[in-house]
Amino acid sequence: MDANFWHKRWEKNEIGFHQGDINALMVDNFQALSLRKKSRVFVPLCGKTLDIAWLLSQGYRVVGAELSKLAVEQLFAELGIEPNISTSGKLQHFKATNIDIFVGDIFDLSADTIGVIDAIYDRAALVALPSDLRGKYSLHMNKITNTAPQLLICFEYDQTAMQGPPFSIDKSEILRVYGAHYKLTPIARVVVDGGLKGICPAKEVAWLLN
């Protein structure tokens, strides 16, 4: 699974991973991060998630990273915002009031480029990555965000029943990639209505990493 996989999904509008509603676990549990208004929240591999509109409506500033330029163009169009677009190293920077989205490979994003991050909201990144990339990803996140606290939302299901993404990420896997740097606290667990993609039973689990 490489960058072309995701580019083609967006080009063909094969974006079943895009939720048509704001994520309920985020809404119900975001307060666990104990953030002040105007805090900068990083949303990795953000796509055009409706969660960003909710975060902005709550008075937070949003920083995102996304591989697909098409996804980011759709995000701003759906927000009704006209961004200023510039280049920052290997990345494009879409900027407007209280929102900065960097387009390109997240591993090309540096701490200097992203700026101070108060918290991370990860609903789509860790679950999208194959196991051999998760360790590299977690170390990179720690580096560029100064190990900011996270609200991490994952799926748990029988991985033999369905090929990811999204992949099944259980407690042992989160401990493997983040246990050395964070205290892990499960704060909510819900059954996915109708199963994951209608294929297999699954649970969606919210974790606080701090």
Rosetta silent file (secondary structure, phi, psi, omega in degrees, C-alpha in Angstrom):
SEQUENCE: MDANFWHKRWEKNEIGFHQGDINALMVDNFQALSLRKKSRVFVPLCGKTLDIAWLLSQGYRVVGAELSKLAVEQLFAELGIEPNISTSGKLQHFKATNIDIFVGDIFDLSADTIGVIDAIYDRAALVALPSDLRGKYSLHMNKITNTAPQLLICFEYDQTAMQGPPFSIDKSEILRVYGAHYKLTPIARVVVDGGLKGICPAKEVAWLLN
SCORE:     score description
SCORE:     0.000 S_00000001
   1 L     0.000  113.169 -178.771    0.000    0.000    0.000 S_00000001
   2 L  -123.128 -171.028 -176.674    1.697    3.191   -1.188 S_00000001
   3 H   -59.054  -35.780 -178.478    0.756    6.785   -1.924 S_00000001
   4 H   -61.921  -31.293  178.115   -0.803    5.825   -5.260 S_00000001
   5 H   -56.846  -48.615 -177.154   -3.317    3.621   -3.438 S_00000001
   6 H   -74.410  -38.126  177.128   -4.762    6.620   -1.625 S_00000001
   7 H   -59.116  -43.271 -179.272   -4.507    9.003   -4.587 S_00000001
   8 H   -66.523  -37.120  178.540   -6.508    6.566   -6.716 S_00000001
   9 H   -60.232  -43.640 -179.967   -9.137    6.137   -4.007 S_00000001
  10 H   -71.069  -40.216 -179.510   -9.738    9.890   -3.963 S_00000001
  11 H   -63.126  -36.048 -179.299   -9.603   10.245   -7.757 S_00000001
  12 L   -91.004    1.637 -176.733  -12.201    7.484   -8.166 S_00000001
  13 L    58.069   33.328  176.023  -14.245    8.783   -5.215 S_00000001
  14 L   -93.812   72.349 -169.970  -13.818    5.399   -3.548 S_00000001
  15 L  -121.535   52.542  176.415  -13.835    6.950   -0.098 S_00000001
  16 L   -60.295  -20.526  178.160  -15.939    4.606    2.000 S_00000001
  17 L   -73.111  -16.418 -179.947  -13.551    5.451    4.851 S_00000001
  18 L   -78.632  119.107 -179.576  -14.922    9.015    4.854 S_00000001
  19 L   -78.085  134.320 -179.658  -17.591    9.275    7.544 S_00000001
  20 L   -81.215   -0.202  178.191  -20.723   11.146    6.535 S_00000001
  21 L  -134.145  161.929  172.692  -21.245   12.354   10.093 S_00000001
  22 L   -65.097  139.622 -176.850  -19.166   13.887   12.844 S_00000001
  23 L   -68.272  120.649 -175.267  -17.574   11.110   14.888 S_00000001
  24 H   -67.096  -35.824  178.766  -19.712   10.574   17.992 S_00000001
  25 H   -64.192  -35.940  176.304  -16.863    9.174   20.099 S_00000001
  26 H   -63.883  -49.746 -178.085  -14.882   12.343   19.448 S_00000001
  27 H   -58.506  -43.525 -176.003  -17.768   14.607   20.435 S_00000001
  28 H   -74.537  -21.377 -170.791  -18.489   12.633   23.597 S_00000001
  29 H  -125.677    3.046 -176.812  -14.867   12.298   24.728 S_00000001
  30 H   -63.820  -29.072 -178.724  -12.897   15.250   23.412 S_00000001
  31 H   -63.217  -16.638  178.892  -13.136   16.978   26.794 S_00000001
  32 H   -62.005  -21.246  178.795  -10.812   14.278   28.170 S_00000001
  33 H   -78.054  -13.869  176.931   -7.939   16.261   26.625 S_00000001
  34 L    52.767   50.921 -177.826   -8.752   19.231   28.926 S_00000001
  35 L   -93.511  147.831  170.462   -7.878   21.812   26.276 S_00000001
  36 L   -82.402  156.395  173.495   -8.406   25.524   26.413 S_00000001
  37 L   -60.513  150.253 -176.649  -10.146   27.246   23.537 S_00000001
  38 L    76.061    1.913  173.364   -7.762   28.311   20.753 S_00000001
  39 L   -62.205  149.654 -179.859   -5.591   25.256   21.441 S_00000001
  40 E   -95.032  119.606 -177.071   -3.982   23.865   18.274 S_00000001
  41 E  -109.307  124.623  179.804   -5.229   20.348   17.493 S_00000001
  42 E   -93.276  128.096  178.941   -3.339   18.213   14.986 S_00000001
  43 E  -117.829   96.889 -177.185   -5.430   15.878   12.824 S_00000001
  44 E   -76.270  145.169 -179.499   -3.105   13.498   10.913 S_00000001
  45 L    49.132   55.570 -165.928   -4.245   11.993    7.588 S_00000001
  46 L   -78.775  -20.533 -175.038   -7.333   14.158    7.912 S_00000001
  47 L    56.157 -135.150  175.618   -8.915   13.755    4.473 S_00000001
  48 L  -119.045   36.376 -173.295  -11.978   15.997    4.393 S_00000001
  49 L   -52.787  138.294  175.471  -13.340   14.809    7.727 S_00000001
  50 L   -68.722  -14.943  177.958  -16.376   16.612    9.113 S_00000001
  51 H   -60.808  -29.685  179.391  -14.661   16.403   12.492 S_00000001
  52 H   -64.734  -42.492  177.949  -12.597   19.431   11.483 S_00000001
  53 H   -60.386  -39.545  178.664  -15.723   21.590   11.158 S_00000001
  54 H   -64.938  -45.245  179.399  -16.764   20.488   14.648 S_00000001
  55 H   -59.471  -43.301  178.244  -13.356   21.321   16.124 S_00000001
  56 H   -63.760  -40.372 -178.412  -13.451   24.775   14.534 S_00000001
  57 H   -65.998  -23.290  179.415  -17.005   25.323   15.809 S_00000001
  58 L   -88.640    0.881  176.044  -15.797   24.553   19.346 S_00000001
  59 L    92.745   12.077  177.255  -13.177   27.291   19.174 S_00000001
  60 L   -91.446  157.216  170.392  -10.095   25.187   18.511 S_00000001
  61 E   -96.371  139.271 -173.284   -7.457   25.847   15.884 S_00000001
  62 E  -115.093  133.407  171.017   -6.880   22.915   13.539 S_00000001
  63 E  -120.682  128.913 -178.730   -3.694   21.709   11.913 S_00000001
  64 E  -128.239  161.477  172.593   -4.004   18.814    9.500 S_00000001
  65 E  -133.131  134.106 -177.265   -1.846   16.649    7.277 S_00000001
  66 E  -150.960  137.483 -179.043   -3.204   14.876    4.213 S_00000001
  67 L   -71.940  -37.747 -171.665   -1.624   13.104    1.258 S_00000001
  68 L   -91.993  118.756  175.045   -4.349   13.956   -1.262 S_00000001
  69 H   -64.232  -36.354  179.067   -4.603   17.511   -2.566 S_00000001
  70 H   -59.604  -42.462  178.690   -8.037   16.640   -3.956 S_00000001
  71 H   -61.075  -42.027 -177.450   -9.252   15.747   -0.461 S_00000001
  72 H   -70.783  -37.902  175.822   -8.009   19.052    0.944 S_00000001
  73 H   -60.927  -41.648  178.251   -9.576   21.052   -1.879 S_00000001
  74 H   -67.429  -37.531  177.578  -12.889   19.329   -1.115 S_00000001
  75 H   -57.247  -51.378 -177.278  -12.426   19.987    2.607 S_00000001
  76 H   -68.220  -36.312  177.346  -12.105   23.735    2.133 S_00000001
  77 H   -61.994  -42.593 -179.128  -14.934   23.820   -0.414 S_00000001
  78 H   -72.793  -26.394  173.997  -17.253   22.051    2.022 S_00000001
  79 H   -77.462  -16.022 -176.459  -16.172   24.378    4.831 S_00000001
  80 L    71.833   32.660 -176.776  -16.946   27.324    2.552 S_00000001
  81 L  -119.666  135.599  175.610  -13.466   28.731    3.120 S_00000001
  82 L   -96.384  112.184 -176.531  -11.062   30.081    0.495 S_00000001
  83 L   -85.425  154.802  164.025   -7.519   29.112    1.564 S_00000001
  84 E   -86.731  133.292 -175.278   -4.243   30.819    0.863 S_00000001
  85 E  -117.319  127.416  178.635   -1.953   28.236   -0.742 S_00000001
  86 E  -138.219  177.644  178.420    1.820   28.304   -0.457 S_00000001
  87 E  -110.404  134.911  177.436    4.751   25.894   -0.562 S_00000001
  88 E  -130.662   94.414 -175.155    6.580   24.737    2.537 S_00000001
  89 L    63.813 -124.247  179.545    9.490   22.494    1.580 S_00000001
  90 L   -86.050   -1.002 -173.614    8.035   19.384   -0.090 S_00000001
  91 E  -109.822  154.589  167.231    4.535   20.215    1.158 S_00000001
  92 E   -96.637  144.900 -176.480    1.757   22.533    0.107 S_00000001
  93 E  -118.044  112.328  175.377    0.260   24.668    2.846 S_00000001
  94 E   -97.180  119.229 -170.936   -3.455   25.488    2.725 S_00000001
  95 E  -130.612  137.743  170.539   -4.083   28.242    5.263 S_00000001
  96 E  -151.154 -177.800 -178.567   -7.089   30.216    6.501 S_00000001
  97 L   -57.454  120.712  176.135   -8.273   31.625    9.828 S_00000001
  98 L    68.694   10.406  179.472   -7.691   28.996   12.539 S_00000001
  99 E  -142.935  131.153  175.950   -6.866   26.222   10.046 S_00000001
 100 E  -132.392  121.008  177.886   -3.617   25.014    8.480 S_00000001
 101 E  -121.260  128.263  179.558   -3.554   21.884    6.307 S_00000001
 102 E  -104.281  126.848 -175.248   -0.301   20.487    4.913 S_00000001
 103 E  -105.369  125.144  179.621   -0.578   18.428    1.738 S_00000001
 104 L   142.115 -162.351 -179.173    1.961   15.716    1.004 S_00000001
 105 L   -73.454  122.916 -177.882    3.812   12.936    2.805 S_00000001
 106 H   -60.035  -24.967  179.386    3.330   13.313    6.564 S_00000001
 107 H   -74.271   -9.026  173.878    6.916   12.131    7.064 S_00000001
 108 H   -91.918   -0.631  179.989    8.059   15.325    5.305 S_00000001
 109 L   -88.020  128.349 -177.666    6.342   17.420    7.986 S_00000001
 110 L  -109.432  165.724  177.239    8.718   18.853   10.590 S_00000001
 111 H   -62.626  -38.798  179.572    8.234   20.372   14.024 S_00000001
 112 H   -64.756  -38.261 -178.835    9.374   23.752   12.707 S_00000001
 113 H   -71.877  -43.690 -173.991    6.837   23.636    9.891 S_00000001
 114 H   -76.012  -29.206 -178.179    3.886   22.453   11.947 S_00000001
 115 L    80.816 -173.005 -176.578    4.457   24.781   14.900 S_00000001
 116 L   -68.578  130.453  177.701    3.310   24.232   18.483 S_00000001
 117 L  -116.887  128.795 -179.120    0.721   21.458   18.854 S_00000001
 118 L   -90.508  -28.455 -179.939   -1.387   21.224   22.016 S_00000001
 119 E  -162.419  161.343  178.374   -3.091   17.903   21.259 S_00000001
 120 E  -118.804  135.943  171.244   -3.556   15.241   18.600 S_00000001
 121 E  -117.980  108.876 -175.871   -6.852   13.818   17.398 S_00000001
 122 E  -117.153  102.009  174.573   -6.192   10.603   15.468 S_00000001
 123 L  -108.607  -21.841 -169.317   -9.215    8.810   14.085 S_00000001
 124 L  -123.852   -6.969 -172.148   -7.910    7.931   10.622 S_00000001
 125 L   -89.822  -61.462 -175.533   -4.124    7.683   10.700 S_00000001
 126 H   -59.849  -39.171 -178.485   -2.978    4.781   12.873 S_00000001
 127 H   -70.403  -15.776 -178.638   -5.810    2.543   11.640 S_00000001
 128 H   -90.318  -12.673 -172.202   -4.824    3.269    8.021 S_00000001
 129 L   -97.888  136.349  173.165   -1.200    2.200    8.367 S_00000001
 130 L   -65.459  159.749 -171.310    0.117   -1.354    7.973 S_00000001
 131 H   -58.157  -33.897 -176.333    1.942   -2.714   11.000 S_00000001
 132 H   -72.885  -10.347  178.317    5.430   -2.167    9.583 S_00000001
 133 H  -103.235  -13.610 -171.960    4.821    1.592    9.338 S_00000001
 134 H   -67.070  -37.908  177.988    3.174    2.201   12.701 S_00000001
 135 H   -64.219  -44.538  177.831    6.388    2.350   14.731 S_00000001
 136 H   -61.785  -41.718 -179.445    7.940    4.844   12.320 S_00000001
 137 H   -63.560  -47.002 -177.157    4.738    6.870   12.352 S_00000001
 138 H   -63.579  -40.440  177.506    4.485    7.004   16.160 S_00000001
 139 H   -63.946  -39.411  178.659    8.108    8.125   16.531 S_00000001
 140 H   -66.032  -42.028  178.279    7.566   10.820   13.918 S_00000001
 141 H   -61.617  -43.682  178.289    4.423   12.023   15.666 S_00000001
 142 H   -59.175  -40.691 -176.646    6.272   12.231   18.983 S_00000001
 143 H   -67.944  -47.341 -172.446    9.045   14.217   17.334 S_00000001
 144 H   -82.520  -17.117 -179.210    6.957   16.788   15.482 S_00000001
 145 H  -112.186    3.992 -176.150    4.368   17.348   18.247 S_00000001
 146 L    57.049   41.424  178.529    6.653   17.088   21.283 S_00000001
 147 L    52.040   50.855  177.706    4.602   14.048   22.402 S_00000001
 148 L   -65.078  150.184  177.454    1.376   16.035   22.680 S_00000001
 149 L   -61.252  152.971 -175.676   -1.548   14.265   24.379 S_00000001
 150 E  -129.112  144.706  158.439   -3.824   12.325   22.053 S_00000001
 151 E  -103.648  110.811 -175.298   -7.408   11.301   21.621 S_00000001
 152 E  -112.241  125.992  179.198   -6.906    8.138   19.579 S_00000001
 153 E  -115.947  126.454 -175.439   -9.847    6.263   18.067 S_00000001
 154 E  -131.332  164.461  172.052   -9.316    2.732   16.759 S_00000001
 155 E  -104.242  146.962  170.845  -11.259   -0.281   15.544 S_00000001
 156 E  -125.328  123.695  177.875  -11.057   -3.737   17.079 S_00000001
 157 L  -160.645  173.010  178.399  -12.196   -6.725   15.020 S_00000001
 158 L   -74.173  105.037 -175.138  -11.062  -10.124   13.788 S_00000001
 159 H   -61.957  -22.505  178.665   -8.358   -9.145   11.291 S_00000001
 160 H   -74.501  -15.061 -177.949   -8.682  -12.525    9.549 S_00000001
 161 H   -84.846  -19.447 -176.837  -12.273  -11.658    8.635 S_00000001
 162 L  -155.263  141.245  176.940  -11.402   -8.563    6.616 S_00000001
 163 L   -86.716  130.733  177.415   -8.353   -7.038    5.014 S_00000001
 164 L   -76.627  177.289    3.036   -7.604   -3.485    6.148 S_00000001
 165 L   -81.593  159.863   -4.773   -7.513   -0.571    6.012 S_00000001
 166 L   -71.759  145.339  179.979   -8.878    0.263    8.451 S_00000001
 167 L   -88.970  156.735  174.377   -6.809   -2.219   10.397 S_00000001
 168 E   -77.193  125.591 -179.528   -7.682   -3.697   13.767 S_00000001
 169 L  -124.837  105.591 -179.312   -5.669   -1.917   16.478 S_00000001
 170 L   -99.707 -177.852 -175.835   -5.984   -3.443   19.947 S_00000001
 171 H   -58.603  -40.678 -177.973   -4.397   -2.501   23.271 S_00000001
 172 H   -62.980  -35.026  179.676   -1.273   -4.604   22.685 S_00000001
 173 H   -73.582  -39.007  177.246   -0.596   -2.808   19.411 S_00000001
 174 H   -64.970  -39.393  175.598   -1.086    0.630   20.915 S_00000001
 175 H   -61.238  -39.255 -178.661    1.294   -0.363   23.732 S_00000001
 176 H   -62.555  -43.698 -173.391    3.824   -1.511   21.144 S_00000001
 177 H   -92.461  -24.434 -175.722    3.885    1.751   19.240 S_00000001
 178 H  -124.669   -9.449 -171.612    3.112    4.294   21.980 S_00000001
 179 L   -60.809  -27.395 -178.858    3.637    2.592   25.348 S_00000001
 180 L   -75.379  -14.384 -172.831    7.141    3.933   25.873 S_00000001
 181 L  -120.780  -15.972 -175.509    5.982    7.540   25.628 S_00000001
 182 L  -134.304  155.161  161.571    2.411    7.676   26.918 S_00000001
 183 L   -86.288  131.493 -175.980    0.087    6.460   29.620 S_00000001
 184 E  -106.329  126.890  179.486   -2.777    4.688   27.818 S_00000001
 185 E  -131.486  116.546  174.109   -6.338    4.947   29.133 S_00000001
 186 E   -73.724  130.437 -174.802   -9.360    3.441   27.347 S_00000001
 187 E  -119.849  -13.774  177.107  -12.233    5.905   27.818 S_00000001
 188 E  -162.375  149.609  179.559  -15.049    4.614   25.592 S_00000001
 189 E  -148.417  125.003 -179.979  -16.000    1.529   23.606 S_00000001
 190 E  -132.487  152.563  175.567  -18.983    1.136   21.285 S_00000001
 191 E   -80.356  134.088  177.523  -20.211   -1.541   18.911 S_00000001
 192 L   -74.169  117.673 -177.227  -20.038   -0.515   15.251 S_00000001
 193 L   -62.098  122.981  179.716  -23.617   -0.566   14.021 S_00000001
 194 L    81.312    0.709 -178.870  -23.955   -3.114   11.221 S_00000001
 195 L    82.395  171.002 -178.964  -20.341   -4.205   11.562 S_00000001
 196 E   -80.082  116.701 -176.072  -17.283   -2.807    9.830 S_00000001
 197 L    57.186   19.956 -178.997  -18.138   -2.216    6.167 S_00000001
 198 L    71.031   13.710 -174.275  -20.998   -4.616    6.789 S_00000001
 199 L  -101.601  -45.656 -174.560  -18.494   -7.483    6.748 S_00000001
 200 E  -146.727  153.205  176.328  -17.628   -8.352   10.326 S_00000001
 201 L   -60.269  145.735 -179.463  -18.511   -7.342   13.904 S_00000001
 202 L  -155.212  159.039  172.975  -16.321   -4.580   15.273 S_00000001
 203 E  -122.676  146.791  174.664  -15.934   -2.160   18.128 S_00000001
 204 E  -107.084  127.927 -172.090  -14.753    1.433   17.995 S_00000001
 205 E  -124.833  131.430  176.545  -12.571    2.352   20.955 S_00000001
 206 E  -101.454  131.757 -179.949  -11.447    5.761   22.179 S_00000001
 207 E  -121.201  140.885  169.572   -8.131    6.028   24.009 S_00000001
 208 E  -101.243  124.109  177.308   -6.587    8.902   25.927 S_00000001
 209 E  -113.174  116.454  179.321   -2.808    9.026   25.528 S_00000001
 210 L  -150.721    0.000    0.000   -1.092   11.412   27.902 S_00000001
